[in-house]
Amino acid sequence: MLKVQELREIIKLVDNSDISEFTYEADGTTISMKKLQENKLVVQPESNTPVTETPSVPEVKEEPVRKQEEVPTAKPEAETTEAKQTDYDYEIVSPMVGTLYAASSPEADPYVSTGSKVEADTVVCIVEAMKLFNEIEAEVNGEIVEVLAEDGELVEYGQPLFRVKKQ
């Protein structure tokens, strides 16, 4: 099954492309996406349904109406993130592509967590790139208000890792 982040990336790619319909099938689960005339994307998850079966035309017209109601549910999340953005002054971002490690070893406690006080030279995590372990420092004095990346997660260049309220 796809992770939420992977599904969001697929939705963005389909939405920004000229593709009007997209179907993905794996492990007996099928996900179909269709763009509406208004360029809104509709996601229709189906389980154990072969891709070759398509609903009749009246059902297709009814289906997007129900799915459009689900699309606005993502907006409260956006409002929530906007509210969180006011709680921080600085984002610690990844300087490279690699694997993030929150602690020096699997048994050790994480370098920082939400509520941790940091100084400019405080190590907040490690990013491994090509077998090199790079310590990432806070670069500011403050308090960690949000941890955005998980231990063992692949991070991209410039991806926010932590949000800091400066002091």
Secondary structure, 3 states (H helix, E strand, C coil): CCCHHHHHHHHHHHHCCCCCEEEEEECCEEEEEEECCCCCEEEEEEECCCCCCCCCHHHHHHHHHHHHHHHHHHHHHHHHHHHHHCCCCEEEECCCCEEEECCCCCCCCCCCCCCCEECCCCEEEEEEECCEEEEEECCCCEEEEEECCCCCCEECCCCEEEEEEEC
